[in-house]
Amino acid sequence: MTPDDLAGTLDGTLDFLRRAEALKSTLRSGYAASGRQESTAEHTWRLCLMVMVLADGLDGVDALKLFKMCLVHDLAEAVGGDIPATDPRATDKAAQERRDLLALIAPLPPARRDEIVGLWEEYEAGTSPEAILAKGFDKLETILQHNQGLNPPGFDYSFNLVYGATHTGRHPLTAAIRAVLDAETRARMAPRPGGPPTGTP
């Protein structure tokens, strides 16, 4: 890219980045270890970190593409917010998310918009090696946070044991990680000495 090209796209790119900042304040249903609700930006950060330390070098997987896919998979939440998996709207949110994504990335140059939409659509389809892993790791990061977070009384840990099982079971790596996290979940659900299970009030 030449200096002239950069000058012509810089304003729009910075506008997009300012819009995407909303993800830092977009709250999810999970809780951090400190007891506050986590943001979508924090979820995406650790999802990408998981990919870096666990999935780099996998045969037949484009690591950079996988990383980018994880970066953009929840971008639309900067506009529409997070819809938890337990929300009835979660079964039919893809169309609205696509509209929100298109609105968010409108200031970007056409080629960059096309790249982001293509990655998002590939993630939603969930059929490529990268999309299979991205979806699996997305679910695993959520479960990891549920197990690690300082959750409110009555938190339903049993949700972890069924959440995203189809996606995490599609690759040997994510299936192996899932087995470890399921064991952690069951430990959190176990009765405490002299008290109820951890996941009850």
C-alpha positions as CSV (number, residue, x, y, z in Angstrom):
1,M,0.0,0.0,0.0
2,T,1.4,3.4,-1.0
3,P,1.3,6.5,1.2
4,D,-1.5,7.9,-1.0
5,D,-3.5,4.7,-0.7
6,L,-3.1,4.8,3.1
7,A,-4.2,8.4,3.3
8,G,-7.3,7.6,1.3
9,T,-8.4,4.7,3.6
10,L,-7.0,5.8,7.0
11,D,-10.1,7.9,8.1
12,G,-12.5,5.0,7.4
13,T,-10.3,2.5,9.1
14,L,-9.9,4.6,12.2
15,D,-13.7,5.1,12.2
16,F,-14.2,1.4,12.1
17,L,-11.8,0.9,15.0
18,R,-13.6,3.4,17.1
19,R,-16.9,1.6,16.4
20,A,-15.3,-1.7,17.3
21,E,-14.2,-0.3,20.7
22,A,-17.8,-0.9,21.8
23,L,-16.9,-4.6,22.3
24,K,-14.9,-3.6,25.3
25,S,-18.1,-2.6,27.0
26,T,-20.4,-5.3,25.5
27,L,-21.1,-7.6,28.4
28,R,-21.6,-11.3,28.2
29,S,-23.3,-13.7,30.5
30,G,-20.0,-15.1,31.9
31,Y,-18.2,-13.7,34.9
32,A,-14.5,-13.0,35.4
33,A,-12.5,-14.5,38.3
34,S,-12.9,-11.1,40.0
35,G,-16.7,-11.5,40.0
36,R,-17.6,-8.8,37.3
37,Q,-19.2,-9.7,34.0
38,E,-16.8,-10.3,31.1
39,S,-16.9,-8.4,27.9
40,T,-17.0,-9.7,24.3
41,A,-13.6,-8.2,23.7
42,E,-12.2,-10.2,26.6
43,H,-13.7,-13.4,25.4
44,T,-12.3,-12.8,21.9
45,W,-8.9,-12.0,23.3
46,R,-8.6,-15.3,25.2
47,L,-10.1,-17.2,22.3
48,C,-7.3,-15.9,20.1
49,L,-4.8,-16.7,22.8
50,M,-6.1,-20.3,23.0
51,V,-5.6,-20.6,19.2
52,M,-2.1,-19.3,19.4
53,V,-0.9,-21.7,22.2
54,L,-3.0,-24.8,21.3
55,A,-3.7,-24.8,17.5
56,D,-0.7,-23.4,15.9
57,G,1.0,-25.9,13.5
58,L,-2.0,-28.2,13.1
59,D,-1.9,-30.2,9.8
60,G,-4.2,-28.9,7.1
61,V,-5.1,-25.7,9.0
62,D,-4.3,-22.2,7.9
63,A,-3.4,-20.7,11.3
64,L,-3.6,-17.1,10.2
65,K,-7.0,-17.6,8.7
66,L,-8.1,-19.4,11.9
67,F,-6.8,-16.5,14.0
68,K,-8.6,-13.9,11.8
69,M,-11.8,-15.9,11.9
70,C,-11.7,-15.8,15.7
71,L,-11.0,-12.1,15.7
72,V,-14.1,-11.3,13.6
73,H,-16.6,-14.0,14.7
74,D,-18.3,-11.7,17.3
75,L,-17.6,-8.3,15.8
76,A,-21.3,-7.7,15.1
77,E,-21.9,-7.6,18.9
78,A,-20.4,-4.1,18.9
79,V,-23.7,-3.1,17.3
80,G,-26.3,-5.6,18.6
81,G,-24.8,-6.9,21.8
82,D,-24.4,-10.4,23.0
83,I,-27.2,-12.9,22.9
84,P,-26.6,-15.7,25.4
85,A,-27.1,-19.3,24.2
86,T,-30.0,-19.7,26.6
87,D,-31.9,-16.7,25.1
88,P,-34.7,-17.8,22.7
89,R,-33.4,-15.4,20.2
90,A,-30.1,-17.3,19.9
91,T,-31.6,-19.8,17.5
92,D,-32.3,-17.2,14.8
93,K,-29.7,-14.5,15.2
94,A,-27.5,-15.0,12.2
95,A,-29.4,-12.7,9.9
96,Q,-29.4,-9.8,12.3
97,E,-25.8,-10.3,13.1
98,R,-24.9,-10.1,9.4
99,R,-26.8,-6.8,9.1
100,D,-25.0,-5.5,12.2
101,L,-21.7,-6.6,10.9
102,L,-22.2,-4.9,7.6
103,A,-23.1,-1.6,9.4
104,L,-20.1,-1.9,11.6
105,I,-17.5,-2.4,8.8
106,A,-19.1,0.1,6.4
107,P,-16.2,2.6,6.8
108,L,-13.6,0.1,5.7
109,P,-12.2,-0.2,2.2
110,P,-14.2,-2.7,0.0
111,A,-11.5,-5.4,0.0
112,R,-11.2,-5.4,3.8
113,R,-15.0,-5.5,4.1
114,D,-15.1,-8.4,1.8
115,E,-12.5,-10.2,3.8
116,I,-14.3,-9.8,7.1
117,V,-17.7,-10.8,5.7
118,G,-16.1,-13.8,4.0
119,L,-14.5,-14.9,7.3
120,W,-17.7,-14.4,9.2
121,E,-19.8,-16.3,6.7
122,E,-17.2,-19.2,6.6
123,Y,-17.4,-19.3,10.4
124,E,-21.2,-19.4,10.4
125,A,-21.2,-22.2,7.8
126,G,-18.8,-24.2,10.1
127,T,-17.6,-26.6,7.4
128,S,-14.0,-25.6,6.7
129,P,-11.1,-26.9,8.9
130,E,-10.6,-23.4,10.3
131,A,-14.3,-22.8,11.0
132,I,-14.6,-26.2,12.7
133,L,-11.8,-25.3,15.0
134,A,-12.9,-21.7,15.5
135,K,-16.4,-22.9,16.6
136,G,-14.9,-25.5,18.9
137,F,-12.5,-23.1,20.6
138,D,-15.2,-20.5,20.9
139,K,-17.3,-22.9,23.0
140,L,-14.3,-24.1,25.0
141,E,-13.3,-20.6,26.0
142,T,-16.8,-20.0,27.3
143,I,-16.8,-23.2,29.3
144,L,-13.3,-22.4,30.6
145,Q,-14.6,-19.0,31.8
146,H,-17.7,-20.5,33.4
147,N,-15.4,-22.8,35.4
148,Q,-12.9,-20.1,36.3
149,G,-15.3,-17.2,37.0
150,L,-16.6,-16.0,40.4
151,N,-20.2,-16.8,39.5
152,P,-23.4,-15.7,41.2
153,P,-25.3,-18.1,43.5
154,G,-27.3,-20.6,41.6
155,F,-25.0,-20.6,38.5
156,D,-26.0,-23.6,36.4
157,Y,-22.8,-25.5,35.8
158,S,-24.7,-28.4,34.2
159,F,-25.1,-26.1,31.2
160,N,-21.4,-26.6,30.5
161,L,-21.8,-30.3,30.0
162,V,-24.1,-29.9,27.0
163,Y,-23.1,-26.5,25.7
164,G,-21.5,-26.7,22.2
165,A,-20.8,-30.5,22.4
166,T,-21.4,-31.0,18.7
167,H,-18.9,-28.3,17.8
168,T,-16.2,-29.4,20.3
169,G,-16.5,-33.0,19.2
170,R,-15.6,-32.4,15.6
171,H,-11.8,-32.3,16.0
172,P,-9.6,-34.5,18.2
173,L,-7.9,-31.5,19.8
174,T,-11.0,-29.7,20.9
175,A,-12.5,-33.0,22.0
176,A,-9.5,-33.7,24.2
177,I,-9.7,-30.2,25.7
178,R,-13.4,-30.7,26.2
179,A,-12.8,-33.8,28.3
180,V,-10.6,-31.9,30.7
181,L,-13.0,-29.0,31.0
182,D,-16.0,-31.4,31.6
183,A,-14.0,-33.0,34.4
184,E,-13.5,-29.5,35.9
185,T,-17.2,-28.7,35.5
186,R,-18.2,-31.9,37.4
187,A,-15.8,-31.0,40.1
188,R,-17.4,-27.6,40.4
189,M,-20.8,-29.3,40.7
190,A,-19.7,-31.7,43.4
191,P,-21.1,-31.2,46.9
192,R,-18.9,-29.2,49.2
193,P,-18.1,-30.7,52.6
194,G,-21.1,-29.7,54.8
195,G,-22.8,-27.8,52.1
196,P,-24.6,-27.9,48.7
197,P,-22.8,-28.2,45.3
198,T,-20.7,-25.3,44.3
199,G,-23.2,-24.4,41.6
200,T,-26.1,-23.8,44.0
201,P,-26.9,-21.0,46.4
